[in-house]
Amino acid sequence: MELVKFKELENKIKNLISEHSLLKKKNQELEELLKNKGLELEEANIKIKGLTEERNSIRTKVDSLLDLLQDINVQK
């Protein structure tokens, strides 16, 4: 009877160790995925910053051209 209980305990411990290994592997995969997503987010933020700067530059140029056009007297 004692041997059966030890076998059950041994099986439970083996199952726990196996489950722990699987969870540890899954955790590492998720950490890597999170790291990759963080890098993607950083790249996207850099691109957005560049596009915003470009938009502001274009807006400034358009505004200066519109100011020049206002100075022109149109003869009818």
Backbone as ProteinMPNN parsed JSONL, in Angstrom:
{"seq_chain_A": "MELVKFKELENKIKNLISEHSLLKKKNQELEELLKNKGLELEEANIKIKGLTEERNSIRTKVDSLLDLLQDINVQK", "coords_chain_A": {"N_chain_A": [[0.818, -1.186, 0.0], [1.937, 1.259, 0.796], [3.838, 1.604, -1.172], [2.279, 2.154, -3.397], [1.268, 4.657, -2.783], [3.62, 6.137, -2.781], [4.259, 5.914, -5.474], [2.129, 7.31, -6.61], [2.636, 9.843, -5.534], [5.129, 10.308, -6.697], [4.39, 10.399, -9.414], [2.725, 12.65, -9.387], [4.581, 14.624, -8.692], [6.315, 14.466, -10.895], [4.534, 15.272, -12.883], [4.023, 17.895, -12.036], [6.581, 19.023, -12.326], [6.926, 18.767, -15.058], [4.812, 20.38, -15.974], [5.642, 22.802, -14.892], [7.985, 23.23, -16.383], [6.886, 23.548, -18.949], [5.342, 25.858, -18.548], [7.339, 27.671, -17.907], [8.746, 27.774, -20.311], [6.748, 28.81, -21.976], [6.401, 31.281, -20.754], [8.893, 32.482, -21.322], [8.665, 32.656, -24.104], [6.524, 34.459, -24.287], [7.678, 36.691, -23.058], [9.666, 37.302, -24.921], [8.063, 37.905, -27.132], [6.755, 40.165, -26.116], [8.945, 41.879, -25.85], [9.634, 42.174, -28.563], [7.314, 43.417, -29.533], [7.462, 45.775, -28.108], [9.728, 46.915, -29.298], [8.737, 47.231, -31.894], [6.731, 49.102, -31.375], [8.263, 51.258, -30.514], [9.655, 51.836, -32.894], [7.483, 52.569, -34.505], [6.619, 54.86, -33.161], [8.821, 56.527, -33.587], [8.655, 56.798, -36.353], [6.165, 58.082, -36.565], [6.792, 60.473, -35.273], [8.644, 61.523, -37.092], [6.992, 61.834, -39.35], [5.182, 63.687, -38.363], [6.845, 65.895, -37.96], [7.549, 66.344, -40.629], [5.027, 66.996, -41.69], [4.51, 69.356, -40.271], [6.547, 70.962, -41.281], [5.831, 71.126, -43.98], [3.374, 72.386, -43.676], [4.227, 74.876, -42.711], [5.611, 75.813, -44.963], [3.516, 75.968, -46.838], [1.892, 77.856, -45.581], [3.598, 80.092, -45.728], [3.7, 80.429, -48.494], [1.018, 81.013, -49.009], [0.861, 83.443, -47.676], [2.502, 84.949, -49.338], [0.949, 84.929, -51.629], [-1.198, 86.49, -50.804], [-0.139, 88.986, -50.803], [-0.028, 89.676, -53.437], [-1.517, 91.727, -55.768], [-4.469, 91.375, -57.364], [-5.522, 92.181, -60.523], [-8.486, 93.21, -61.998]], "CA_chain_A": [[0.0, 0.0, 0.0], [2.834, 2.401, 0.872], [4.499, 1.729, -2.475], [1.306, 2.77, -4.292], [1.219, 6.081, -2.439], [4.855, 6.736, -3.278], [4.136, 5.987, -6.935], [1.214, 8.418, -6.888], [3.372, 11.052, -5.218], [6.153, 10.438, -7.738], [3.712, 10.825, -10.643], [2.289, 14.039, -9.205], [5.781, 15.468, -8.745], [6.748, 14.487, -12.297], [3.579, 16.109, -13.623], [4.273, 19.285, -11.65], [7.846, 19.433, -12.942], [6.65, 18.905, -16.491], [3.973, 21.573, -16.14], [6.507, 23.952, -14.594], [8.862, 23.423, -17.548], [6.075, 24.089, -20.039], [4.983, 27.234, -18.206], [8.555, 28.469, -17.989], [9.005, 27.959, -21.741], [5.707, 29.714, -22.472], [6.727, 32.593, -20.201], [10.007, 33.005, -22.105], [8.122, 33.019, -25.417], [5.732, 35.672, -24.114], [8.604, 37.791, -22.795], [10.29, 37.633, -26.209], [7.027, 38.566, -27.917], [6.57, 41.488, -25.529], [10.12, 42.657, -26.224], [9.5, 42.49, -29.989], [6.231, 44.4, -29.68], [7.998, 47.029, -27.592], [10.598, 47.464, -30.343], [7.861, 47.679, -32.98], [6.076, 50.324, -30.911], [9.276, 52.317, -30.532], [9.863, 52.183, -34.302], [6.287, 53.273, -34.971], [6.646, 56.196, -32.557], [9.847, 57.294, -34.302], [8.102, 57.111, -37.674], [5.113, 59.088, -36.355], [7.47, 61.737, -34.973], [9.188, 62.017, -38.354], [5.882, 62.282, -40.198], [4.642, 64.907, -37.759], [7.79, 66.966, -38.287], [7.399, 66.613, -42.059], [3.75, 67.688, -41.858], [4.67, 70.721, -39.764], [7.401, 71.664, -42.231], [5.008, 71.405, -45.161], [2.385, 73.388, -43.274], [4.927, 76.156, -42.654], [5.871, 76.242, -46.348], [2.233, 76.34, -47.449], [1.486, 79.123, -44.968], [4.412, 81.185, -46.28], [3.255, 80.639, -49.877], [-0.272, 81.698, -48.942], [1.157, 84.833, -47.319], [3.002, 85.591, -50.559], [-0.188, 85.133, -52.55], [-2.029, 87.581, -50.308], [0.529, 90.245, -51.147], [-0.204, 89.947, -54.862], [-2.751, 92.417, -56.112], [-5.089, 90.82, -58.567], [-6.226, 93.216, -61.288], [-9.667, 92.682, -62.676]], "C_chain_A": [[0.866, 1.255, 0.0], [3.502, 2.658, -0.473], [3.575, 2.424, -3.475], [1.243, 4.279, -4.033], [2.478, 6.801, -2.919], [4.833, 6.887, -4.797], [3.227, 7.16, -7.328], [1.913, 9.764, -6.651], [4.437, 11.331, -6.286], [5.529, 10.938, -9.042], [3.25, 12.277, -10.546], [3.468, 15.002, -9.306], [6.291, 15.576, -10.182], [5.832, 15.368, -13.135], [3.787, 17.595, -13.317], [5.546, 19.825, -12.295], [7.651, 19.654, -14.436], [5.842, 20.164, -16.778], [4.79, 22.843, -15.891], [7.414, 24.262, -15.794], [8.102, 24.034, -18.714], [5.71, 25.546, -19.781], [6.193, 28.162, -18.3], [8.887, 28.77, -19.455], [8.001, 28.957, -22.333], [5.969, 31.14, -21.987], [7.87, 33.243, -20.984], [9.543, 33.447, -23.49], [7.335, 34.326, -25.332], [6.613, 36.889, -23.832], [9.287, 38.241, -24.083], [9.298, 38.372, -27.108], [6.792, 39.987, -27.417], [7.732, 42.411, -25.894], [10.024, 43.094, -27.691], [8.42, 43.548, -30.222], [6.674, 45.768, -29.167], [8.898, 47.709, -28.616], [9.77, 47.984, -31.515], [7.177, 48.998, -32.61], [7.041, 51.507, -30.941], [9.546, 52.779, -31.963], [8.683, 52.979, -34.851], [6.251, 54.696, -34.416], [7.676, 57.09, -33.241], [9.328, 57.719, -35.668], [7.023, 58.193, -37.56], [5.74, 60.448, -36.078], [8.028, 62.357, -36.249], [8.103, 62.557, -39.269], [5.26, 63.565, -39.662], [5.544, 66.097, -38.071], [7.681, 67.354, -39.756], [6.114, 67.391, -42.33], [3.861, 69.148, -41.403], [5.53, 71.563, -40.71], [6.611, 72.052, -43.477], [3.973, 72.476, -44.848], [3.012, 74.783, -43.238], [5.187, 76.687, -44.056], [4.596, 76.704, -47.028], [1.753, 77.674, -46.885], [2.288, 80.293, -45.542], [4.027, 81.464, -47.729], [1.911, 81.355, -49.912], [-0.089, 83.169, -48.57], [1.668, 85.6, -48.535], [1.874, 85.88, -51.532], [-1.075, 86.27, -52.095], [-1.448, 88.946, -50.671], [0.353, 90.628, -52.618], [-1.549, 90.609, -55.086], [-3.279, 91.835, -57.413], [-5.853, 91.926, -59.256], [-7.363, 92.548, -62.05], [-9.91, 93.407, -63.948]], "O_chain_A": [[0.568, 2.212, -0.715], [3.704, 3.809, -0.861], [4.04, 3.201, -4.31], [1.172, 5.072, -4.971], [2.411, 7.931, -3.402], [5.332, 7.874, -5.337], [3.527, 7.903, -8.263], [1.799, 10.692, -7.452], [4.609, 12.471, -6.717], [6.093, 11.813, -9.699], [3.369, 13.04, -11.505], [3.367, 16.061, -9.925], [6.657, 16.662, -10.631], [6.295, 16.12, -13.993], [3.736, 18.439, -14.21], [5.574, 20.966, -12.757], [8.16, 20.622, -15.002], [6.146, 20.915, -17.705], [4.638, 23.836, -16.602], [7.583, 25.423, -16.167], [8.607, 24.93, -19.39], [5.762, 26.373, -20.691], [6.068, 29.309, -18.729], [9.264, 29.892, -19.793], [8.378, 29.841, -23.101], [5.777, 32.097, -22.737], [7.814, 34.437, -21.276], [9.972, 34.486, -23.991], [7.463, 35.194, -26.196], [6.33, 37.988, -24.309], [9.466, 39.438, -24.304], [9.657, 39.348, -27.767], [6.647, 40.91, -28.218], [7.526, 43.583, -26.209], [10.3, 44.248, -28.018], [8.606, 44.467, -31.02], [6.301, 46.797, -29.73], [8.845, 48.927, -28.786], [10.06, 49.047, -32.065], [7.062, 49.899, -33.441], [6.678, 52.613, -31.342], [9.653, 53.979, -32.217], [8.871, 53.953, -35.581], [5.889, 55.631, -35.129], [7.428, 58.277, -33.45], [9.533, 58.856, -36.093], [6.98, 59.115, -38.374], [5.272, 61.465, -36.591], [7.906, 63.562, -36.468], [8.269, 63.608, -39.89], [4.856, 64.432, -40.437], [5.061, 67.179, -38.406], [7.714, 68.536, -40.097], [6.115, 68.339, -43.115], [3.366, 70.056, -42.071], [5.258, 72.747, -40.91], [6.716, 73.178, -43.964], [3.727, 73.368, -45.66], [2.4, 75.755, -43.682], [5.006, 77.877, -44.314], [4.595, 77.721, -47.721], [1.262, 78.525, -47.628], [1.733, 81.358, -45.812], [4.028, 82.62, -48.153], [1.693, 82.217, -50.764], [-0.794, 84.038, -49.084], [1.311, 86.76, -48.739], [1.839, 86.929, -52.175], [-1.657, 86.959, -52.933], [-2.175, 89.927, -50.825], [0.566, 91.782, -52.991], [-2.585, 90.111, -54.648], [-2.587, 91.82, -58.431], [-6.731, 92.547, -58.658], [-7.211, 91.485, -62.652], [-10.866, 93.1, -64.661]]}, "name": "protein", "num_of_chains": 1, "seq": "MELVKFKELENKIKNLISEHSLLKKKNQELEELLKNKGLELEEANIKIKGLTEERNSIRTKVDSLLDLLQDINVQK"}
